[in-house]
Amino acid sequence: MPSALIRQDLRQADAHQLAQVYFQAAVAEAEQARRRLDAMIALQSHDLQAMARTAAAFVDNLTLVTGNEWVTGKPLAEAMEQTESLYERVPPARALRLRLMSAWSSQDPESFDALFTAAAGDPGAADHVRDLFVYALEWSQAKTVSSVNPQSLVNAVCKALKEHGPSMWAWKRPAA
């Protein structure tokens, strides 16, 4: 339970500051984190895109899956033989997440940004956009259950925030 001082500081923070705090807290408190996603999804598109890059970088640091394997679940040679479309195999929200992670792990940030911007601009795709963040939470939970040091997960998300997140924002000091 956050102390009264922390709750007061959070009430005075900007939306992007809250999003960063919530994303870091999501790693440490994965069970309650899904309810906090609404605050992140409500960010303006540029801010939300920075948080999406952070989530993708965080997940990418936790897994060995890369590029096409995200979409197909198979190495590239085997994937070339697959005839079934991604959208025929998985729900649309998961298809977007798989394509986003494929682009990110392939070190193709332009494709990542284009996919995410298109989804974030579609009012009917809120669940699709949310799925990337839910997936980051699921990875956090899975790693926590498998006895990974929670501090290493917090360090991983902080590293992702520093490298890809909205680091250009100045944090406001709360009024005394």
N, C-alpha and C positions, 0 to 999 in steps of 0.2 A: 504494500500500500504506500503510495507516494506521500511524503510529508506535506504539511500545509505550505511550507516555503516553496517546495518544488511545484505544487499545484498552482501557487500564485505566479511563479515564473512562467509556467506553461500558458497561463491565461493571458500573459502580456506578450507572448511571442507571436511573430508573424506566421502566416500559414505555411510558408516554406520551411521555417524553423521547426514548426510542429511536425511537419512531414518527416524531417530528418530524425527528430527525436523518436517519433513513432516507428520509423523503420528500424532504428537501432534497438528500440524496446521490443520490436517484433522478434528479433533474434533471441532475446532473453526470455520473452514471455509469449511464446508462439500460440498458446491456447487462446489468449485474449486478443491477439493481434488482428484477427480477421475483422473484428468490429472497428478497429482503427483504420482499416483500409479506406473507408468512406472519406476520411479527412484527406488522405493522399489522392484519391481519385478526383476529388473536388478541386485540386490545384489547377492553375492555368496551364495551358498545353505545354509551354516551354519548360515550366517547372516540373510538370509531370513527366516530360520526356527525360529530364535529367535524372529523376528518380527511377525511371524505367531502365536507363543505362546503368544506374547503380545496381538495381536488382539483377540485371543480366550479368554484370561483372561479378557480383557476389556468387550467383549460381555457377557461373563459368569457372570460378576458382575452386568450387567444391566437387566438380565432376571431371571425368576424363573424356566424356562424350564431346565430340567436336563436329562442326560443319554439318554435312549431310546426315550424319548418324542421328542428329536430333530429330530430323523429319522422318527418317525411315526406320531407325533403330538398327540399321545394318551398315557395315562398311560400304564405301562408295561402289565397289565392283558389284556386290550383291544388290545394291539399291537400283542400279541401272536396269536390272531385270524386272523390277517391280512395275506392274501395270496399273494397279489400283491407285487412284488419286488420294492425296492426303485428306481432302475434304470428304471423301467417301469413307475413310477409315476412322476419323475422329471428329468430335464436335467442333464447330467453328472457333470457339474460344481457345480450345487446345491447339487447333491448327495454327492460329495466330501466334500463340506462345512458342510452338515448335519452330515456326518460321523465324520468329524473333531471335530465339536462342541459336538457331542455325546461322543466321546472319552475324550475330555477335561473336560466336565462337570461331567463325571463319574470318574474323577481323575485317568485317564489311560494315562499318558504322553507317555508311550512307544508306544501304538497304535497310538496316535496322531502323534508322530514323524515318525513312519513307514509309515502311510498314506501320510503325507505331503512330506516326502523324496521321496517316489515313484512318487508322482504327480510332484514335482519340478524337478525330473530327467527326466521326459518325455517331450521332446520338443513340443509335440502337446497338452500339458495340461496347457499351460500358462494361458488360461482363467479360468481353473479350480482352479489354485492356486490364481489367482486374486480375485476370488469370495469371499474368506474368508475376504479379506480386504474391498471389496465393501460392504459386509454385515456389517462389523463394522461401515462403513460410514453411511449406511442406518439406523442402530440403533442410531447413533449419531443424524442424521437428525430427526428421529422419536421422540427422547427424547427432542430435542430442540424445535420442533413444539409443543410438549405437555407441554411447559413452564417449563421444568426442568432447573435448574440453569446451564448455560453453564460452570461455574467454577467447578461444581461438576463433569461434564464430563471430563474436563481437568484434574482434580485431579484423576479421575478413570483411565485415560489413563497413567498418570504419575506413578501411583501406579503399574499398570500392567507392565510398562517398567522397573520399579525398581525391581519387583519380578521375571519377566520372560524374560525381554528383554536383550539386549547386554550390560549389565552394566559393564562388564569387560574392555570395550574399554576406552582408555585414550583419552580425548578430547584435541585436539590441540588448543593452543591459537593462534589467528590470529596475523600475523606480524603487527607491528605498522606502 
